[in-house]
Amino acid sequence: MHQASVVTEVVILLDADGQPVPRVIHLWDRIRARLLASSLDRKLASGRSADSSALLSLRARLLLAPAMRRTLAGAYARLAGPWSTPAPRSHLSIPSRPLGRAQDELEVLSHRLDTGPVDVRGVAKARVLLTDGAGPLYLPRSEDDLRVAALAVIDALDPWAP
């Protein structure tokens, strides 16, 4: 008789005292992490530790995956072009207008997302900037809003920043 193997995934979280606590990941955790992606991205972008909950840990892992980083980098590279266009087969809707003085920062942001080590907080901020319909990418109040937001994301990508 052949026995099917069951793969159990465990993450190590930190409790309120900073002590490691193992946590088994269930299918429902994965489903919830996908359903709550935007909310989890905002929490990670604001500095919440990925080690504080199973859902944040799962979301952080997805954000740091090479495929997600390439997708985000590609979206920012298209934005940095002379006229941005919607990404083919993408879930990210990008405005089709010139982005003024922020183009250099968007190019740097694209490059940083696609190369080297990054902090999950920065990747989450990059995704929030792209998907926030009320943010400076979609509703700029001044020409510098997007530039300032892009610089904040670039700073947050640095894994060695305080």
Secondary structure, DSSP 8 states (H G I E B T S, - for coil): --------EEEEEE-TTS-EEEEEE-HHHHHHHHHTHHHHHHHHHTT--GGG-HHHHHHHHHHHSHHHHHHHHHHHHHHHSSS----TT-S-----S--GGGHHHHHHHHHHHHSS---HHHHHHHHHHHH-TTSTTTS-SSTTHHHHHHHHHHHHH-TT--
